[in-house]
Amino acid sequence: MPQSFDNNSPLSHHNINHSLGGAAEFNTLITNLMSKMQTITLVKVVAVSGGGIAPVGTVDVMPMVQMLDGADNVYSAGRIFSVPYFRLQGGANAIICDPVVGDIGLCAFASRDISIVKRNKAESAPGSRRQYDWNDGLYIGGFLNGVPQQYIGFSNGGIVIHSPTSITLEAPAINLQASSVTTKTGSFAVNASKTAQFTGGAGISSDGDVQAGSVSLKNHTHNGVVTGGGNTGKPNS
């Protein structure tokens, strides 16, 4: 990994009053200093640690823009380790969408050493005098990536929640409020451990049969049938 630049290092060995008024050497000096300052760059995720229902984890990333030496030779910037990644979170509320290996995103580099803040998660002094260094990156994902397979889509036509596998809602109580609800599915099952109640002013209708236990609503028979005003017995199962 490139070495950190020490802004307190002496510059006396650079002759700013060189030939041509020192302009050429001065420009080279400034360019060299700026090349040691990391700001923001595109990176690819090569490893992920942590994630899921847990505190935010870290990623190892590789800068995608390669480096140039003084002779314009191209070389890799190397791997950046243990970079905290962004999660949309407020208090104990979060949207969990952890990065995966191969993702492309941005790595932003802090102006000071954030190593102690990362460790304490509290206001702290800088861990060293390094500035704009490779070691002080923060990862923000979601650039130049491919077509998603599961997603939440927002448009003028509404909101779509799509998954190719399954969608699970978990809560002590779930309330669904709408002027109408349409379910299109091959099968529909309600598994209520206590009671299941359906109410509606227009009643409940079915195109097919309805069965209670082993009794068919459409095809059941009764015992105890007596001519006259008597009542039948219970439906036969």
Buried (B, 14 or more C-beta within 10 A) or exposed (E): EBEBBEEEEEEEEEEEEEEEEBEEBBEEBEEEEEEBEBEEBBBBBBBBEEBEEEEBBBBBBBBBEEEEEEEEEEEEBEBBBBBBBBBEEEEEEEEEBBBEEEBBBBBBBBEBBBBBBBEEEEEBEBBBEBBBBBBBBBBBBEEEEEEEEEEEEEEEEEEEEEEEEEEEEEEEEEEEEEEEEEEEEEEEEEEEEEEEEEEEEEEEEEEEEEEEEEBBEEEBEEEEEEEEEEEEEEBEE
